[in-house]
């Protein structure tokens, strides 16, 4: 990762602006972290990637990073036995590790996510106040290397009171509610975190959806971020759109736990602000390329011969930037807050593709150069 006062590169192709419009053969200049110029043709004093494709970096909008210490935990068990609150294989595993080991696991996981082009991460942090303090400590190191790590904390049931909620508010970027079953003090949480991220797992399983968890949580918690929503109806997607609630799809997690497939086409057609996450760090690698391709394949099942590739690329980038209020897209005057990627386009075949968006999702996992604040990532 380059980190210089002035950077100038030439690329064969790029996705420019909020609409990710395709531009060919251009030069981009960055000074002190700001895009100062995007010009036609190649500059003679620039680094040249004649086979390179410039794209905005990804946001991994839902992870459980600490789970990275518990690889393939409960692989032969149902979802509630593996990750259910508070008695599950996951919690038993995590509680066997020290604070220092958990912090190192979070950092290691996030650094691995950067290898796949995600320099912005939203992490659900369990273990109550202690867990959030571990996450807060990890955030300090990650931020030094330019990673945008958003900590969504959560209190244990016996911790929920106004004093602890205010303490959590100070160290976190929002509240990560596990599900509607963990609803103790939900009004207090809503009131204290009114101006931060209020996230919640919703309708991940058909059983949760049949309990009308969406209707309850919308009324009592007023979330601005829903995780999964695997079984949401078309009407519920419309409500999410009307209430400006973003929805994070985690298709590989849904498939691994055999809970169903997200209704990606339904969500897109109802203009929901879709985001993408890789979920549990002990179950799935934080590879957003795989996540995007799976969503693309699901969309082809739901709507044969369709092409939602641009929508899916936006879900991994622009939509998440909008939710987090950061300017990550490629445009003159924008800071490169989320990072930029140059991916290989010739050997992969993308440059010869009849549909560059499809080609990028299916073949664009070879990152040959990165631009941004991140440095010394190992």
N, C-alpha and C positions, 0 to 999 in steps of 0.2 A: 504494500500500500504506500503510495507516494504521499508525502506531506511537505510540500514546498510552498514558498510564497507565491510563485508563479508557475503554472503548468499549462502547456499547450500541446494538444494532441490532434492528430488527423485520424479520422475513421471512415470506413467505407459506407457505413449505414448507422442510423441512430433513431431512437424513439423520442421525439421532441414535444415538449409542452404537455399540458394537462390531458390532451387527447391522444398522446403517444403517436403523433403523426410521423410517418416514415420520411426521413431525409437522407439523401445519399451524398457521399463525397464532400465532407465538410470538416471544418476545423473548429475546435472549441478552446477558449482560453479561460483560465481560472486564476484569479489573483486574491490571495488571502482568504480563500474559501468561498469566493463569490464568482459566479459565472459572468464574465465581463464581455464576452463576445462569442457569437456563433456565426461563422462565415462560410460562404461557399468556396469549394475547392480546398486544396491542401496548402498549408503554410510550409515554407522551406526550413523554418527553425523549430519545427515541432517533432514530437515523437509520432511516428507513423505506424498505424495498424491498417494495412491495406486489406486485411481480411477481417477487421474488427467491427463489431456492432456495439454501439454505446446505448446502454439502457439505465434507467434509475434503479437503485438497489431496492431490495425487498424489505417489507416489514413482516416479521413473523408475529402475528397478532394474538396467538394463544399458545403458551407453553407451560409446562410444569418442570422447570429446569432442575430442581433438586432431585427429581426422580432418576436422574442420570446415574446415581450410585446404585440403582436397583435394576440392572439390565435384564430384560425379558422376565420380569417378575410375574408370577402367576399366569404364565402363558397358556395353561390348560384350565383356567378358571373363568367363570362369568364375571362381567364387569363389576357388579356390586361387591364381590369378594376381593377383587384386585385393587380397586381405587375408591371404594365407598367410604364415607366419613362415619365415625372415626376409627372403626375397627375393620381393618382390611390388611391385605398383604403389604400394600404400599406403606401404610403408616407404621406397621411393625418393622418393616425394613429400614425406613428413614430414621426411626427412633433408635436404631442400633449404631448410628454414627454420631460423631461429635459435631459441635458447631463448626469447627474449623474444617472438618471433612465435608460437611454440607456446603459451606461457602466455596470451597475449592471445586466441588462438583458443579455448582451453579456456573462458576466462571469457566470451567472446562467446557461445559455444554454450550454456553453462549459463544465462546471462541470457535467451537465446531460449527455453530450456526453461521458464523461469518464466512466460513469456507464455502458455504452455499449461496453467499451473496446477501445475507440478512444482517444488517448492522443496526437494526431497530427491533427490539424484542419486548413483548408484553408477557410478564411472568406471574402466574398465580403462585403465591407463597403461602404454604400451610404452616403448621406448628405455632399458631398464635403470635403473640407479640415477639417471642423469642425468634420465631421463624422470620418475621419481618425485619428484625434487627440484623439477622444473618444476611438477608437479601439486601438490606441497606448498606452493609459493609461491602458486599460484593459489588454493589453499584458504584461505589467510590473508585474501585480499581478499574472497572469496566469503562467508566466515564473518562478516565485518564487516557484510555486507548481509543476514545472516540465512539464507543458503543452507546447507543441510546437504549438504556435498560429501564423499562417501566415496571415498577414494583406494585403489584396489586396484592395487598395484605389481607389477612383474615384472622379474626379472633376465635379462640375456642369458646364454647358455650359458657364455661365458667368464668371467662374473662370479660364478657360483654357488659360494660357499664360506660358511662359518659367519659370518665377519666381515661380509661384504656382506649376508647375510640378516638379521643383527642390526641393521645400519644401516637396511635397508629396513623392518624391523619398527618402528623408532622413528618413521618419518615416514609410514607408511601405516596404513590401517584394515584391511588384509588383503592376501592374495596373489591375483592374477588370472592363473591358469594358462591359457595359450592352448589347449592340447589335450594329449592323452596323448603326442603326438609330442615334446613338450617336457618330457621326464620326468627330465632330469638333476637329481640331488639332490632328488628328490621326497620322500624320507623326511625329509631335513633340513628341507625347507620345512614339511612336516606338523608336525614336532616343534616348530619355532620359532614357527609361527603357530597353535599348538594352540588358543589362546583368542581368535583373531580370525577374520575372514571368510576362508574358503578356497574360492575360486570357480574354476570350470573350464568351458570350452566342451566339451559332450559331445553326441555323436550328432547334430550339426548336419546332416551329410550321411549318406546311406545307406552310403557307403563307410566312414565312421568307425564307424558302428553295427555293420557286419559284422565289424569288427576287434575287437569286444567291448570297446570303449573304456569302457563303463559299468562292467563287471565289474572291469576292471583299476583304474580310478580309485577306485572305492569301497574296494577293498582297500588300495591303496598310498598314497592321498592323503587319504582320509576327508573329502571335501568337505562343507561345509554349504550350498553354493550351486551349483547346476548351471545353466548358461546353455544355452538352446535345448532340448536333449532332443527334437528334432523327431521322431526315429524310435524313441523308447523304447517298449518293449512294456508291456503291462498289468502283467506281473510286475515289471518294472523300476520302474514307478511305485509299486507296492506296497512295494518295497524302499526307495525314496526316502521314502515315508511313514513306514515303520517306523524309519528311521534319522534322521528329523527333518531331511531335506534339502529345502530350498526349491528350486523350479524356476522360472527366469525364461523366459517365452515372449516371443519377438520375431517375431510373424507376418509383419509387412511385410518384415523383413529376409529371412526364409526365402523369401518369395514373390519378392522382388527377385533373389535369388541362385538361384532355381529349384531349391531343395533339398528342397521339400516343404512340407506344412502341419502345424503342431503339433497333437497329439492332445489338444485342450483338454478335450473331454468325458471321455475316458478318464482324464485326470489329475484332473478334478473328482470323478468317481465314485469314484476311489481315494483321495480326500481328501488329495491332495498340497497343500502350502502353495504355491499358485501366485502368482507375481509377474509383472510386465510391464515390458519394456524396449523402447527404440527403436533400440538398437544403433548402428551406425556413423554418426558425425556428418557424414561426407562423402557418405553415400549417402541418408540419410533425415532428415527434419526431426524434432526431438524432440517430436512431437505425440502425447501419450498418448490424446487423443480418437480419433484415427484408429486407433491400436493397439487400443483397446477395441472399436471398432466392427468392425474386421476379425475379432477374436476372436469376437465375437458372431455374425457371419456364418458363420464356420467352424463354430461350434457348431451352427448351424442346418443346415448341410450334413451334419455328423456325426450329428446327432440331430434329424430334421425335426420342426417345430412345437414344439421345446423352448424353454425360457426359462432361460438361465443368466446373465441380466443382473446379478443380485445377486452371484453368484460372481465375475463379471468386475470389477464395481466394487470388491469386496473385494480382488481381486488387485492393483488399482492403489492401494489405500489400506491397509486394516486388516491384510491379510496381510503387507505390507511393513513396517508399523509393528511387528508382532510379531517379524519377523525381526531388525529393527534395535533392538528393545527401546525404542521410543519411544511415547509416549502421544499419538497424533495424532487420535484420534476425539473427537467432540463429546459431552462429558459434564461435568457439574459437578465441579469439583475438578481437571480435567485441564489441564495446560499446553498451549498451542497450539504444540507443538514442530514440527509439520510444516506449519502454516499452514491457513487456512480460505478457501474460495471462496464468493462469491455469484454464481450464474449467472442469466441472464435466463430467465424461464419463460413469459411471456405471448406475446410475438411469436414465440417458437420453437415454441409449441404444447405444451410439456411439461406445463404446468399442466392442460391438457385431456386429457392422455394417459390411456388406460385402464390403462397400466402405466408408472408414473413412472420405474422403474429403466431400462426400455427407452428411454423418452423422453430421459432424461438422457444415456445413452450415445450415442444417435443424433443428438441436437439440442442438447446442452448445452455447446457450445464457446464461448459468448458470456459471458466473465467480466466482470461489471460492477462488482465490488468484491472486495477481498482483505483478509484479516485475518492478522496475524502479525508476525514480526520484520523481514521484508524491507522495505527502503525504498531509495529512489533507484535503482531498477532502470530502466535505459534500454535 
